[in-house]
Amino acid sequence: MLTQIEFMPQNMIEIAVFVCYIVRDLCKGLHKRGKMMITIKDVAQEAGVSVATVSRVLNKKGYVHEETLAKVQQAINKLNYTPNEVARSLFKRDSKLVGLLLPDITNPFFPELARGVEDELQQQGFRLLFGNSDENPEKAKGYVDAFLQNQVAGLISATQTFHELNGQSVNIPTVALDRAHEKPYAVYTDSKEGGRMAARELIQRGSRKIAVLKGPSHILPVLERFLGAVEVLADTEADFHVISLTSLSDEEAGKRTKELFSQFPSVDGIIASNDMTAIAVLREAMRAGKSVPGDVQVIGFDDMPLSRLVFPALSTIRQPAYEMGSKAAQLLLKLIRKEPVTEKHIQLPVTFIERDTTRKVKRDG
C-alpha cells in the first residue's frame, strides 16, 4: 500500500513552488501554531508524509492514495493550515490574487472604494493585495512591480498616474477606478455634472458671492467638478472667486479659506473640492465667527461617512464609492475570465445630499 509519493521537481514551475514553500517557512503568516506559524512542513509531519505529497494534495496534481489523501486532509483541518496563494498560482498558473492601488488612504473616500472591490472579489473566490501610493508616481510603480511579482491575475488602480505605473504596458487585465478615464476599461462618476449640481444648489439657496476651491488640475475628477461649477456660475449674475489648491490636504484648505475670509469677508457660498476640504472650510468659518449656513453656505463632494457626523452636518455631492468599487471588480473579473464586456466605461450618477450647511429652498405657498 502506498503511503507517500516522493518526486523531484521536473521543471522551473515545480522548482518555484518549492522555493515559495521554503520562503513561507521564513516569513510571517496569518495562521500560527502556538508562537510558530503553520507551514506545509508541519502538515507533512502531522500526516506522516512528505512535503511533496502534501503539495500534490493541495494542488490536486498527481496520484495520491485515498488513505494518504485522508491523512493529509485531516492534518490540514487539525492545524487550520491555509496554502500560500503565490505558490499555488505559480503551480496551477491560475492566480486568485488581484492588486488594488489607491492614491491616499487617509481620505475616507478611498477605503470605501476598496471595500466595494474587496467584497465583490471575495464573493468570487479572489483575494486582494493593496498598495497606497500617497500620490507618488515612484511609489505607485514600486507597488505595481510587487503586484506583478506576486502573480496577480489583474489590477485595479485609482491613481491618476495609471499610465506611468510600469514605464511600459502592464500585460494583465487592468481597470481604472475614479481617475484616468482615458484607459480602455474604467469606472467613474459624472464629476462635471456634480460640479454643475453644487453651483446650482448654492444659487437656488440664495448665495451670490461664491468661492470655488480648485483642487490640483492633474487629478481629473477634481478638475472636472471645478469646470462644471464654473460653467454654471459663469451663466449667472453671481460674483465668484477661484481659490487654487496645490493639494487636497486639510492644512492647505484651511489656510486658503482663512485667506479667503480675510480678503473677501462677504463671501456667502463655498464649493469645496471634496468633503475633506469642506470640513476644513467649516472649521475656519467657525474660527472667523461666521454662521453656517446663515452667513456662508458650504457644499462638499464625495459624501464620505464623516460628512454626516461633523457639525453642522455637511451638504455634499454624493459619489457611490462602494458601488464604484464593486463595479470595477465585476469588470475586472470579466476581463480575467475572458468573458464578453459590453460596457468598457461605466459612468455612475452623482446626487446632491442636503444636510445642514446649506439653507432650505423656499417653496411658494
Residue pairs with C-beta under 8 A, 6 or more apart in sequence:
1 65
1 67
2 65
2 68
3 48
3 49
3 65
3 67
3 68
4 48
4 49
4 50
4 53
4 68
5 50
5 52
5 53
5 56
5 62
5 63
5 64
5 68
6 50
6 52
6 53
7 52
7 56
7 62
9 15
9 17
9 18
13 90
13 91
13 93
14 91
16 87
16 90
16 91
17 55
17 59
17 87
17 90
17 91
18 51
18 55
20 84
20 86
20 87
20 90
21 39
21 40
21 41
21 51
21 55
21 84
21 87
24 39
24 40
24 84
24 87
25 39
25 41
28 37
29 37
29 38
29 39
30 37
30 82
31 37
31 38
31 79
31 80
31 81
31 82
32 38
33 42
33 79
38 79
38 80
38 81
40 51
40 54
40 55
40 58
40 81
40 83
40 84
41 51
42 79
42 81
43 54
43 72
43 75
43 76
43 79
43 81
44 50
44 51
44 53
44 54
44 75
46 75
46 78
46 79
47 53
47 54
47 68
47 71
47 72
47 74
47 75
48 71
49 68
49 71
49 72
53 64
53 68
53 72
54 72
55 91
56 62
56 63
56 64
57 64
57 69
57 72
57 73
58 83
58 88
59 88
59 91
59 92
61 91
61 92
64 72
75 81
85 95
85 96
85 97
85 127
86 97
86 150
86 151
88 96
89 95
89 96
89 97
89 151
89 153
90 151
95 151
95 152
95 153
96 125
96 126
96 127
96 153
97 126
97 127
97 128
97 129
97 150
97 151
97 152
97 153
98 117
98 121
98 126
98 127
98 128
98 129
98 152
98 153
98 154
98 155
98 156
98 329
98 332
99 128
99 129
99 130
99 131
99 143
99 144
99 147
99 150
99 152
99 154
99 155
99 156
100 114
100 117
100 118
100 128
100 129
100 130
100 131
100 155
100 156
100 157
100 158
101 131
101 132
101 133
101 140
101 143
101 144
101 147
101 155
101 156
101 157
101 158
101 159
101 165
102 110
102 113
102 114
102 130
102 131
102 132
102 133
102 158
102 159
103 110
103 132
103 133
103 134
103 135
103 158
103 159
103 160
103 179
104 110
104 132
104 133
104 134
104 135
104 248
105 111
105 132
107 248
107 274
107 276
107 304
108 275
108 276
108 304
108 305
108 306
109 274
109 275
109 302
109 304
109 319
109 321
110 158
110 321
112 304
112 305
112 321
112 322
112 325
113 158
113 177
113 178
113 321
113 322
113 324
113 325
114 128
114 130
114 325
115 322
115 325
116 321
116 322
116 323
116 324
116 325
116 326
116 327
116 328
116 329
117 128
117 156
117 177
117 325
117 326
117 328
117 329
118 128
118 325
118 329
119 325
119 326
120 325
120 326
120 329
120 330
120 333
121 127
121 128
121 329
121 333
122 128
124 329
124 333
126 153
126 333
129 146
129 147
129 150
129 152
131 140
131 143
131 144
131 146
131 147
133 139
133 140
133 143
133 159
133 161
135 159
135 160
135 247
137 161
137 164
140 157
140 159
140 161
140 164
140 165
141 164
141 165
141 166
141 167
144 155
144 165
144 166
144 170
145 166
147 155
148 166
148 170
148 172
152 172
153 172
153 173
153 336
154 172
154 173
154 174
154 175
154 332
154 333
154 335
154 336
155 170
155 172
155 173
155 174
155 175
155 332
156 174
156 175
156 176
156 177
156 328
156 329
156 332
157 165
157 174
157 175
157 176
157 177
157 180
158 176
158 177
158 178
158 179
159 165
159 179
159 180
160 179
160 180
160 218
160 219
160 220
162 174
162 176
162 179
162 180
162 183
163 180
163 182
163 183
173 185
173 332
173 335
173 336
174 183
174 185
174 332
174 335
175 183
175 185
175 186
175 187
175 328
175 331
175 332
175 335
176 183
176 185
176 186
176 187
176 188
177 186
177 187
177 188
177 324
177 325
177 328
178 187
178 188
178 189
178 221
178 324
179 188
179 219
179 220
179 221
180 186
180 220
181 188
181 220
181 345
184 344
185 331
185 332
185 335
185 341
185 344
185 345
186 344
186 345
186 346
187 324
187 327
187 328
187 331
187 345
187 346
187 348
188 221
188 324
188 345
188 346
188 347
188 348
189 221
189 319
189 320
189 324
189 347
189 348
189 349
189 350
190 347
190 348
190 349
190 350
191 220
191 221
191 222
191 224
191 225
191 228
191 350
192 224
192 225
192 227
192 228
192 231
193 228
193 349
193 350
194 225
194 228
194 301
194 317
194 319
194 350
195 224
195 225
195 226
195 227
195 228
195 229
195 230
195 231
195 232
195 271
195 317
196 228
196 229
196 231
196 232
197 228
197 317
197 350
197 352
198 225
198 228
198 229
198 271
198 299
198 301
198 317
198 352
199 210
199 212
199 228
199 229
199 230
199 231
199 232
199 233
199 271
200 232
201 299
201 315
201 352
201 354
201 358
202 210
202 269
202 271
202 297
202 299
202 358
203 232
203 233
203 236
203 238
204 361
205 293
205 297
205 358
205 359
205 360
205 361
206 268
206 297
206 359
207 238
207 268
207 269
207 297
208 237
208 238
208 239
208 268
208 269
209 238
209 239
209 240
209 264
209 266
209 267
209 268
209 269
210 233
210 238
210 239
210 240
210 241
210 267
210 268
210 269
210 270
210 271
211 240
211 241
211 242
211 243
211 260
211 264
211 267
211 269
211 270
211 271
212 226
212 229
212 230
212 233
212 240
212 241
212 242
212 243
212 270
212 271
213 243
213 245
213 253
213 256
213 257
213 270
213 271
213 272
213 273
213 277
213 281
214 226
214 242
214 243
214 244
214 245
214 273
215 222
215 223
215 226
215 245
215 247
215 248
215 273
215 274
215 277
216 222
216 245
216 246
216 247
216 248
217 223
219 248
222 248
222 273
222 274
225 273
225 301
225 317
226 242
226 273
229 271
230 240
230 242
233 240
241 260
241 264
241 267
243 256
243 257
243 259
243 260
244 256
245 252
245 253
245 256
245 273
245 277
246 252
248 273
248 274
248 276
248 277
249 276
250 276
250 277
250 279
250 280
251 280
253 272
253 273
253 276
253 277
253 280
253 281
254 280
254 281
254 283
254 284
257 270
257 280
257 281
257 284
257 285
258 284
258 287
258 288
260 267
260 270
261 267
261 284
261 285
261 288
261 290
267 296
268 295
268 296
268 297
269 296
269 297
269 298
269 299
270 278
270 281
270 296
270 297
270 298
270 299
271 299
272 278
272 281
272 298
272 299
272 300
272 301
273 301
274 300
274 301
274 302
275 300
275 301
275 302
275 303
275 304
275 306
275 307
275 314
275 316
276 304
277 300
278 298
278 299
278 300
278 301
278 307
278 314
278 316
278 357
279 300
279 306
279 307
279 310
279 314
281 298
282 292
282 298
282 310
282 312
282 314
282 357
285 292
285 295
285 296
285 298
286 292
290 296
292 298
292 312
292 356
292 357
293 312
293 356
293 357
293 358
293 359
294 359
297 315
297 357
297 358
297 359
298 314
298 315
298 357
298 358
299 315
299 316
299 317
299 357
299 358
300 307
300 314
300 315
300 316
300 317
301 316
301 317
301 319
302 316
302 317
302 318
302 319
302 321
303 316
303 317
303 318
303 319
303 321
303 353
304 321
307 313
307 314
307 316
307 353
307 355
308 314
308 355
311 356
312 355
312 356
312 357
313 355
313 356
313 357
314 355
314 356
314 357
315 352
315 353
315 354
315 355
315 356
315 357
315 358
316 352
316 353
316 355
317 350
317 351
317 352
317 353
318 350
318 351
318 352
318 353
319 348
319 350
320 348
323 348
324 348
327 346
327 348
331 341
331 343
331 346
333 339
334 340
334 341
335 341
